[in-house]
Amino acid sequence: MSTLVAPETVPTIPTRPVKKRLSTWQMWGLILLIPYVFFFLVFVLFPVGYGLWLARHPQSYVNLINDPIFAKSVINTLIFLLVGINVKMMIALFLSGFFVHTRTWIKWLSVLFILPWAVPSIPTILSVRFMLNPEWGIVNSLIFKFFGVDGPNWLNNQWIALSMAIGVHIWKSLPFWTLIFVAGRLAIPGEMYEAASVDGASKWQQFRYITWPSMRTLYLTSTLLSMIWTLGDFNSVYLLTGGGPADLTHVLATLGIRYLRLDQVDMAMASIVCALPLVLPLVYFMMKRLSK
Amino acid sequence: MRRVTTEAKLLLIGIPVFLWTMIPIYHLFLFSISPKESAFGGKLWPATPTLRNFEIVFQQKHYFLNFFWQQLLNSLVIAVAVGVITLVVATAAAFAISRLKVRGGRLVMNLALFTYFIPAAFLAVPMYKTMSTYGLLNNQWALILAMVTIAAPYSIWVLKQASDKLPWELDEAARIDGASPMQLFRLVYLPLITPSLVAVGTYALLLAWNEYLYAFLLLSKEKDVTLGVALGLFMAADDSPWELLMTTGLIYALPPAAIYYAFKRYMVSGLTAGAVKS
């Protein structure tokens, strides 16, 4: 059918679709949008509205603020974000410089390196949890074997437990960010480095004056995006410590679920609403960046 | 000499990176090949490696494992369903927004991005209540629909980015030849966008297979849950046999790793391109 029209009649300047057709094309466009709009309305807009409605009573917030676990969770969340994100991003930036080297063994290492990100959280986090078991775990067994002393009760001390949860979070998400930064570094023209080394620039100067200026925006965007995802990291804390000992290692992501499990939905939603002043500016900023 | 120092420096970074990455995974593997008695000795390699644990898991010979095959199947069915539905929903939306330039397309893109940036753990609470309102709790559709909701936004965005790069002249030519929107979609758009479809489908499939939080909130019957949730139930018991738990965990972790490696070149280019550009 399409062969009936001679190709020579195709105008060279692209024109807007013919007016008469516009409605059919627009109609199809709308039809094709329906599935996603359905998902958005039914599984995002309605739940969010319903959730906010559940959290409408001021009393919920009073209860929340009077709950010492909430205050603890807010502090833990801030520590988790501050330490987790900065350590992770700096290591990822550093390691991206390592992985851009062209060596066969580094290529193979990068294949393994991605595993923590590709496999599900639960088996690997349980593996870490068992490693840290005070009586039977391999860590304390080795400590006993080599030093003849009992190792700490890792997950029973709130600060060690929280640090370990941060460690697990970093273990899991480091590969992804390293990959992003590797891609960022590869986008920098190699001639810039060649010119710099001809001029006798040191490695640090090359990083300071070439790599960093080209990567700064990417680093900032990644940090903010990582902040959103880290705020929502339920697995690292829940699967490792379960919020324990004595609910001292909860973060906002696990606290909401804890209230939900205790059938205190209003508290669960209220704790999430309290995180919104932090989340919404980030969401707004990221949307502006990505919708360009 | 200079070369040797460089190599030494690289090794000095490479070895810790290797250990850091592999220790939890090796520990998982170590347990799965250790007999029950020797699993707790703090050894780095079992005296008598065995496949007995796998045998017990595959034959469901422990009361924690009564539904192992069923749960594995649940994980598979749910992951495939999420992958397929996400592809359909996201491709349709991306085509409409990017190629048909539908009115309101920009708004829909923004709504999708907004969803993408809500931390999934925060959406979980209202999602749970909503599913309960819809009467879908303990129904696998609840998990499938929830995971599509989470996977679709990023998929739409990735596909839209890829679609925007296709030459507009192709659409013009097809339109002038009298192609209908659906012909344009089938004959021009789909063949060109296939690599991105692979990336997006794999992304959604892995996301659903690996999901723990939503699965454990929305499903609870032993017969219905995914393997990940079963591992969680397993762990909660005091007398849980670690070596079997770890063996099951290893089996659960293998398919996503294999799928990731199989589709690696699509995944990496498809999923990081957008991030780097911004």
Contacts between the chains, C-beta under 8 A, distances in Angstrom:
chain1	res1	chain2	res2	distance
A	1	B	177	7.9
A	1	B	178	6.9
A	2	B	174	7.8
A	2	B	177	3.9
A	2	B	178	6.7
A	2	B	179	6.8
A	5	B	176	6.8
A	5	B	177	5.3
A	5	B	178	7.0
A	9	B	176	7.5
A	10	B	172	7.5
A	10	B	173	6.0
A	10	B	176	5.8
A	11	B	176	7.9
A	14	B	168	5.9
A	14	B	169	6.2
A	14	B	172	5.2
A	15	B	172	7.3
A	17	B	175	6.0
A	18	B	175	7.7
A	21	B	175	7.2
A	24	B	180	7.7
A	24	B	181	6.9
A	25	B	100	5.5
A	25	B	181	5.5
A	26	B	100	7.3
A	26	B	102	6.1
A	26	B	103	6.4
A	28	B	96	7.5
A	28	B	100	6.3
A	28	B	181	3.8
A	28	B	182	7.0
A	29	B	96	4.2
A	29	B	97	7.9
A	29	B	100	3.7
A	29	B	101	7.3
A	29	B	102	2.8
A	29	B	103	7.6
A	29	B	105	7.0
A	29	B	181	7.6
A	30	B	96	7.4
A	30	B	102	6.0
A	30	B	103	8.0
A	30	B	104	7.8
A	32	B	92	4.0
A	32	B	93	6.6
A	32	B	95	6.0
A	32	B	96	3.9
A	32	B	100	7.2
A	32	B	102	7.6
A	33	B	92	7.3
A	33	B	93	5.7
A	33	B	96	5.0
A	33	B	97	7.5
A	33	B	102	6.2
A	33	B	104	7.3
A	33	B	105	7.1
A	33	B	108	5.7
A	35	B	88	6.8
A	35	B	89	4.4
A	35	B	92	5.7
A	35	B	93	7.1
A	36	B	89	5.2
A	36	B	90	7.3
A	36	B	92	7.2
A	36	B	93	4.2
A	36	B	108	6.5
A	36	B	112	6.8
A	36	B	152	6.1
A	36	B	156	6.6
A	37	B	108	6.4
A	39	B	89	6.4
A	39	B	145	7.5
A	39	B	148	6.3
A	39	B	149	5.2
A	39	B	152	6.0
A	40	B	108	7.7
A	40	B	111	5.4
A	40	B	112	7.2
A	40	B	115	6.7
A	40	B	149	7.9
A	43	B	127	6.9
A	43	B	130	7.0
A	43	B	145	6.1
A	43	B	146	6.6
A	43	B	149	4.1
A	44	B	111	7.8
A	44	B	115	5.1
A	44	B	118	7.9
A	44	B	123	7.4
A	44	B	149	6.2
A	46	B	130	6.0
A	47	B	123	6.8
A	47	B	126	3.7
A	47	B	127	5.1
A	47	B	129	7.1
A	47	B	130	4.1
A	48	B	118	8.0
A	48	B	123	7.6
A	48	B	126	5.9
A	50	B	126	5.8
A	50	B	129	6.1
A	50	B	130	5.9
A	50	B	133	7.2
A	51	B	125	6.3
A	51	B	126	3.2
A	51	B	129	6.8
A	54	B	126	7.7
A	54	B	129	6.9
A	95	B	13	7.4
A	95	B	17	6.7
A	98	B	10	6.9
A	98	B	13	4.9
A	98	B	14	7.2
A	98	B	17	7.4
A	101	B	10	6.2
A	103	B	10	7.0
A	105	B	14	7.1
A	106	B	10	7.0
A	106	B	14	6.7
A	109	B	14	5.7
A	109	B	17	6.5
A	109	B	18	6.0
A	111	B	261	7.5
A	112	B	18	6.9
A	112	B	21	5.8
A	112	B	22	6.5
A	113	B	17	6.5
A	113	B	21	5.3
A	114	B	260	7.2
A	115	B	21	6.4
A	115	B	22	7.9
A	115	B	25	6.1
A	115	B	257	6.3
A	116	B	21	6.3
A	116	B	24	7.7
A	116	B	25	7.7
A	118	B	206	7.3
A	118	B	256	5.8
A	118	B	257	5.3
A	118	B	260	4.0
A	118	B	261	7.9
A	119	B	25	7.6
A	119	B	210	7.4
A	119	B	253	4.1
A	119	B	256	5.7
A	119	B	257	5.3
A	120	B	209	6.8
A	120	B	210	3.9
A	120	B	212	7.1
A	120	B	228	5.8
A	120	B	252	6.3
A	120	B	253	5.9
A	120	B	256	6.3
A	121	B	210	6.8
A	121	B	212	6.1
A	122	B	212	5.3
A	122	B	228	5.0
A	122	B	231	5.1
A	122	B	232	6.5
A	122	B	249	6.8
A	122	B	252	7.5
A	123	B	28	5.8
A	123	B	231	6.7
A	123	B	246	7.3
A	123	B	248	8.0
A	123	B	249	2.9
A	123	B	250	6.4
A	123	B	252	5.7
A	123	B	253	4.7
A	124	B	24	4.9
A	124	B	25	6.4
A	124	B	28	6.6
A	124	B	249	7.8
A	124	B	253	7.1
A	126	B	231	6.8
A	126	B	235	6.0
A	126	B	245	6.7
A	126	B	246	7.3
A	126	B	249	6.0
A	127	B	24	4.6
A	127	B	25	7.3
A	127	B	27	4.8
A	127	B	28	4.3
A	127	B	31	7.6
A	127	B	246	6.6
A	127	B	249	7.0
A	128	B	24	5.1
A	128	B	27	7.8
A	129	B	235	8.0
A	130	B	27	7.2
A	130	B	31	7.4
A	130	B	242	5.9
A	130	B	246	7.2
A	131	B	23	7.8
A	131	B	24	7.1
A	131	B	27	5.6
A	136	B	40	4.3
A	136	B	242	7.9
A	138	B	27	6.5
A	138	B	42	5.2
A	141	B	40	7.6
A	141	B	41	7.0
A	141	B	42	2.5
A	142	B	42	5.5
A	144	B	42	7.6
A	145	B	42	6.1
A	171	B	20	7.1
A	171	B	21	7.8
A	171	B	24	6.9
A	175	B	21	7.9
A	179	B	268	6.7
A	179	B	272	6.0
A	180	B	272	5.7
A	180	B	275	5.3
A	180	B	276	6.6
A	183	B	268	7.9
A	183	B	272	4.8
A	183	B	273	7.8
A	183	B	275	7.6
A	183	B	276	4.6
A	184	B	276	5.5
A	187	B	276	6.2
A	218	B	275	7.7
A	218	B	276	6.5
A	218	B	278	7.8
A	221	B	275	7.6
A	221	B	278	5.7
A	222	B	275	7.3
A	225	B	275	7.8
A	228	B	117	5.6
A	228	B	119	5.9
A	229	B	119	6.8
A	231	B	119	5.0
A	231	B	121	7.9
A	231	B	122	7.7
A	232	B	118	8.0
A	232	B	119	2.4
A	232	B	120	5.3
A	232	B	121	4.2
A	232	B	122	6.1
A	233	B	121	7.2
A	234	B	120	7.9
A	234	B	121	4.1
A	234	B	124	7.6
A	234	B	212	7.8
A	234	B	213	4.9
A	235	B	212	5.8
A	235	B	213	7.0
A	238	B	213	7.8
A	239	B	212	7.2
A	239	B	232	7.7
A	252	B	122	8.0
A	253	B	119	6.7
A	253	B	121	3.8
A	253	B	122	7.1
A	254	B	121	7.7
A	256	B	121	6.9
A	256	B	122	6.7
A	256	B	124	7.4
A	256	B	125	5.1
A	257	B	121	7.1
A	257	B	124	6.6
A	257	B	125	7.1
A	257	B	213	7.2
A	257	B	217	7.4
A	259	B	125	8.0
A	260	B	124	7.9
A	260	B	125	5.3
A	260	B	128	6.3
A	260	B	217	7.6
A	265	B	125	7.1
A	265	B	129	6.1
A	268	B	125	4.7
A	269	B	125	6.1
A	269	B	126	6.9
A	272	B	122	4.9
A	272	B	125	6.2
A	275	B	122	6.8
A	279	B	117	8.0
A	279	B	118	7.3
A	279	B	119	6.8
A	279	B	122	7.3
A	282	B	117	7.2
A	283	B	114	6.4
A	283	B	117	4.2
A	283	B	118	7.0
A	286	B	113	7.5
A	286	B	117	5.3
A	287	B	110	6.2
A	287	B	113	4.9
A	287	B	114	6.3
A	287	B	117	6.7
A	289	B	278	5.1
A	290	B	113	5.7
A	290	B	157	6.6
A	290	B	274	7.5
A	290	B	278	5.7
A	291	B	106	7.5
A	291	B	109	6.2
A	291	B	110	5.7
A	291	B	113	5.9
A	292	B	278	7.4
